[in-house]
Amino acid sequence: MDSKEPPNGSGASGGDPRSVEQREIDRRRDELLSNAQGGAAPKGASGGQMAGLGLQFVISILLCLYAGMWLDKKLGTGPWLLLTGVVVGASVGFYAMYRAMMAEVRRIDKTDGK
């Protein structure tokens, strides 16, 4: 069985489930080759976008943390504003991630025609 025909010998007949499977595999292979050769961008967020979200999350926490530290020194309130800053920063970071991910889901659904 060194030929390139399916094992059942039916070729590319429309009613054969293996040929439908093979056409889907071929379509996916062609799509991946096109993407690798600079064709259409793959679906989903890129690694750079995900790294950007992580960086945004960390920066929001650090900015709020330092703002809380600064306010604690000015007002003499101990660690309470620092802790509040960390919680606020994490909340802002999670909200930004949520919005970005939901926008990506909407974009993917729109391109899939749902």
N, C-alpha and C positions, 0 to 999 in steps of 0.2 A: 504494500500500500504506500508506495512512494509518490503517487500522483497527488495533485493539489485539490482533488475533488473531495467532497465530504465522504465519510466511510460508507454511507448507504448508496452511493453512486447516483443519487438523484440530481446532482448539479445544483443549479440555482433556481429550482422550481418554486413558485410563489407559495404553495400550500405547505411546504415542508418546514417544520419549526426550526430545524437546524440551519436552513438557509436564511431564515429571518434572524436567527442568532448570529450567523456569520456576517450578514449585512450590517448588523448593529456593531459588531466587533470591528469590521472594516471602517465604518463611519467614525467610530471613536478613535481608531488608529490614525485616520486621516486628519481628524481634528487635533489630536495631540501632535502630529507631525507639523501641521500648520502653525500651531502655537510655538513649537520649538524653533521653527524657521522664521519667527517674527510675524506670524499671522495675528489673528484676533487674540486679545488678552484672555487668559483663562478666567473662568467664573470664580467669584469669591474674592476676599480681600487678600492683598499681597502681604508678604512678610514685612515690608516697609511700613505698611499701614498699621499692622499689628504692633510693631515696635514703637510706632508713633503714639499709639494708644497707651502703651505701657509707660512710655516716657511722660506723657501728659498726666497720667495717674500719679506717678512719683512726684512730678513737679508740683501738682496741686496740693499734695500732702505736705511737701517740704515748705512751700510758701505759707500755707496756713499754720504749720508748726512754728515757723520762725516769726510769723505775725503774733501768734499766741505767746511766744517767749518774750517778744518785745513788749507786748502789752502787760504781761506779768511783771516785768522789771519796772515799767513805768507806774503801774498801779499797785504793785506789791501784793498781788493776789495769789502768790504761790503757783502751783502747777495747774490750776484750774483752767486758765485760758489757753495754756499750752495743750492740755488734753482736749479742750473744746476745739482748738484749731486742728488737731489731728483728726478728730471725728468729722468736722466740717470738710476738711481737705479730702478725706476718704469718700465722703458722700458726694462731693463735687466730682471726684475722679470716677466713681462708679456710675454716676449719672451721665457723664461725658461718654464713657464706654458704652453704656446702654443705648444712648442716642446714636452713636456711630454704628453699632451692630444692627440696630433696627433699621437704619438707613440702608445698610448693606443688604439686609434681608429684603427690603422693599425693592431695591435695585435688581437683585437676583430674580425675585418673583416677576418683576416687570419684564426682564429680558426673557424669561421662560414663558411668558404669555399667560400667566395665571391671573 
